Amino acid sequence: MLVISPVLVYLAALAVTSVFALRPEWSIGALLVFAAPAGAITPTLAIMFKARIERNILNVVSTSLLVPLTMPLLFYYIIGSRLPVEYGSMFSFLAIFILVPYLASITCKRYLNRRVAEIEPHIPTGAIVILLFTMFGVGSGVSAEMLADMPLVLEILLIYLVAFAVTFSSGWLLALKKDLPDRMSALILTTWKNNSLAIVLAYQFFRETEPLIVFFAALSTIPWNLAFVPARWMATKLNGTASG
C-alpha cells in the first residue's frame, strides 16, 4: 500500500499533466501526499464506514513505521536527480517525526495505563477537532493564493480528483476477494493518508526549490475531507445491500 498506490497515483497524475499540459510539479506533489502513511483518523473512519477498526489501527502503526524507508526510496527511484533532495535528511526527519511520538505513546501506555484508559474514549472526537483546526489553519494560510489564482487551484483539484479515483479503485481491487469490511479497510488505507505529514515534508524539503509542491500539499485538506461523502454513501449503500 505504501508503494503500489502512490506509484499508481503518480503515473495517473503524470498522464493528466502530460495530456492537458499542466505543471509537472503536480505529479511530484501527488507522489508526496499519497506516499505518506495512513492518517491517524483512519480508525474513526473505520467506525463510520463499518470497516475493521483493529486492522486500521494496525495499518496506521505499520505504515508509520515503514514510511521513513519507503518514501525516500520512492522519491529516489522515481524522481531521481530531478529534485535537489537530500534523501538521507528525509529519512532522518521522517524517523524522528514518526518514531519519537510512537515511542512516547508506548511509554505512556506502559507507565500511565490508567490515564490512557481514561483518555482513549475521547481520542476520535479529539482527532476530528484537531483535523478541523488543521483545515482552518491551512485554509487561512493559502486563502490569498487561492483567490489570486483560481485556475491554479482548479488544476490541483483536477489532479486530486483523478488521484482519489485511483486510490478508491486500487484499494477496492486489492481486497476484491475479501469481505466488505476488509475492502472498506483497504480503501481507507489507500485513500486517507497523513496529509499533515505531507504538508510538513513539502515545507521542509521543497519550499525553496519547488514552492508549488507546498501549495499542492496544503490544498490536500479540501479533497481529503470531501472524499468522505462518496465513501460514506458507498459504505451505506453496500452495507444496506449486504443486510438485505
C-alpha positions in Angstrom: 0.0 0.0 0.0 2.9 2.3 0.6 4.4 1.5 -2.8 1.7 0.4 -5.2 -0.9 3.0 -4.5 1.4 6.1 -4.6 3.1 4.8 -7.8 -0.3 4.4 -9.5 -1.3 7.9 -8.3 1.9 9.3 -9.6 1.5 7.7 -13.0 -2.1 8.9 -13.3 -1.1 12.4 -12.3 1.8 12.3 -14.8 -0.6 11.2 -17.6 -3.0 14.0 -16.7 -0.3 16.7 -16.6 1.0 15.4 -20.0 -2.3 15.3 -21.7 -3.5 18.7 -20.5 -0.1 20.4 -20.5 -0.3 21.1 -16.8 2.6 21.8 -14.4 4.9 18.8 -13.8 5.1 19.7 -10.1 1.6 18.3 -9.6 2.7 14.7 -10.2 5.5 15.1 -7.7 3.1 16.6 -5.2 0.7 13.7 -5.7 3.5 11.2 -5.0 4.4 13.1 -1.8 0.9 13.2 -0.5 -0.1 9.6 -1.3 3.3 8.1 -0.3 2.5 9.2 3.3 1.4 6.7 5.9 -2.2 6.1 6.8 -3.8 9.0 8.6 -4.4 8.9 12.4 -8.1 9.4 11.7 -8.5 6.1 9.8 -9.7 4.1 12.8 -12.5 6.7 13.2 -13.3 6.3 9.5 -13.4 2.6 10.1 -16.3 3.1 12.5 -18.1 5.4 10.1 -17.7 3.1 7.1 -18.1 -0.2 9.1 -14.7 -1.4 8.3 -12.3 -3.4 10.6 -11.1 -1.0 13.4 -8.3 -3.2 14.6 -6.9 -3.6 11.1 -7.0 0.1 10.5 -5.1 0.8 13.8 -2.5 -1.8 12.8 -2.3 -0.1 9.4 -1.6 3.3 11.0 1.2 1.9 13.1 2.8 -0.3 10.5 2.7 2.3 7.7 4.0 5.0 10.0 7.0 2.8 11.0 7.8 1.8 7.4 7.4 5.2 5.7 10.9 6.5 6.7 12.2 3.8 4.4 9.6 3.7 1.6 9.1 7.4 0.9 12.8 8.3 0.4 13.2 5.2 -1.8 10.2 6.1 -3.9 11.4 9.6 -4.5 14.9 8.4 -5.2 13.9 5.9 -7.8 11.0 7.8 -9.4 12.2 11.4 -9.2 15.9 10.7 -9.1 18.2 13.7 -9.6 15.4 15.9 -10.9 15.0 17.4 -7.5 17.7 18.6 -5.1 16.5 16.5 -2.2 18.8 15.1 0.5 17.3 11.6 0.9 19.4 10.9 4.0 18.0 14.0 5.6 14.5 13.0 4.5 15.0 9.6 6.2 16.3 11.2 9.4 13.5 13.7 9.5 10.8 11.0 9.0 12.4 8.7 11.5 12.4 11.4 14.2 8.9 12.8 13.2 7.3 9.3 13.3 9.3 7.2 15.8 9.6 9.7 18.7 5.8 10.1 19.1 5.4 6.3 18.7 7.9 5.5 21.4 6.3 8.2 23.6 2.9 6.5 23.1 4.3 3.1 24.1 5.9 4.6 27.2 2.6 6.3 28.2 0.7 3.1 27.6 3.1 1.1 29.8 3.6 3.5 32.7 0.4 5.7 32.6 -2.1 2.9 31.7 -4.9 4.3 33.9 -4.7 7.8 32.4 -4.5 6.3 28.9 -7.7 4.3 29.6 -9.5 7.5 30.7 -8.4 9.4 27.6 -8.9 6.6 25.0 -12.7 7.0 24.5 -12.2 10.7 23.6 -9.5 10.1 21.0 -11.8 10.0 17.9 -13.5 13.3 18.9 -10.1 14.9 19.6 -8.8 13.7 16.2 -11.7 15.4 14.5 -11.3 18.6 16.4 -7.6 18.7 15.6 -8.4 17.9 11.9 -10.8 20.9 11.8 -8.2 23.2 13.3 -5.7 21.9 10.7 -8.2 22.6 7.9 -8.8 26.2 9.1 -5.1 26.8 9.6 -4.1 25.5 6.2 -7.1 27.3 4.6 -6.2 30.6 6.1 -2.6 30.2 5.2 -3.3 29.7 1.5 -6.6 31.6 1.0 -4.8 34.6 -0.6 -3.0 32.4 -3.1 -6.3 30.5 -3.9 -8.2 33.7 -4.6 -5.4 35.2 -6.6 -5.0 32.2 -8.9 -8.2 30.1 -9.2 -7.1 28.4 -12.4 -4.1 27.0 -10.5 -6.4 25.7 -7.7 -8.6 24.1 -10.3 -5.6 22.3 -11.8 -4.7 21.0 -8.4 -8.3 19.8 -7.7 -8.4 18.0 -11.0 -5.2 16.1 -10.1 -6.7 15.2 -6.7 -10.0 14.1 -8.4 -8.0 11.7 -10.5 -5.8 10.6 -7.6 -8.7 9.8 -5.3 -10.4 7.9 -8.1 -7.2 5.8 -8.4 -6.9 5.3 -4.6 -10.6 4.3 -4.3 -10.3 1.8 -7.2 -6.9 0.4 -6.1 -8.0 -0.1 -2.5 -11.2 -1.8 -3.6 -9.5 -4.1 -6.2 -6.6 -5.0 -3.9 -9.1 -6.6 -1.5 -11.5 -7.8 -4.1 -11.8 -11.3 -2.8 -12.2 -10.2 0.8 -15.4 -9.4 2.6 -16.9 -5.9 2.7 -15.3 -4.7 6.0 -11.8 -5.8 4.6 -12.5 -4.0 1.3 -13.5 -0.8 3.1 -10.4 -1.1 5.3 -8.2 -1.3 2.2 -10.0 1.6 0.6 -9.4 3.7 3.8 -5.7 2.8 3.8 -5.1 3.7 0.2 -7.1 7.0 0.3 -6.8 8.8 3.6 -3.1 9.5 4.1 -1.4 11.5 6.8 -1.6 14.7 4.8 -0.4 16.8 7.7 2.9 14.9 7.4 2.9 15.5 3.7 2.5 19.3 4.3 5.3 19.3 6.8 7.6 17.4 4.4 6.7 19.7 1.5 7.6 22.7 3.5 10.7 21.2 4.9 12.2 20.0 1.6 10.5 21.9 -1.3 9.6 25.4 0.0 12.7 27.0 -1.6 13.1 24.9 -4.8 9.6 23.9 -5.7 7.1 26.1 -3.7 4.2 24.9 -5.9 4.6 21.4 -4.3 4.0 23.0 -0.9 0.8 24.7 -2.2 -0.3 21.4 -3.7 0.2 19.5 -0.4 -1.6 22.3 1.6 -4.7 22.1 -0.6 -4.9 18.3 0.1 -7.2 19.0 3.0 -10.0 20.1 0.7 -10.4 16.8 -1.3 -9.3 14.8 1.7 -12.4 15.8 3.5 -14.8 15.9 0.5 -13.9 12.3 -0.2 -15.7 11.3 3.0 -19.0 12.0 1.2 -18.8 9.4 -1.7 -17.1 6.9 0.7 -19.9 7.2 3.3 -22.5 6.9 0.6 -20.9 3.8 -0.8 -20.4 2.2 2.6 -24.1 2.9 3.5 -25.3 1.5 0.2 -23.2 -1.6 0.2 -23.9 -2.4 3.9 -27.6 -2.0 3.1 -27.3 -4.4 0.2 -25.4 -6.9 2.3 -28.1 -6.7 5.1 -30.9 -7.1 2.6 
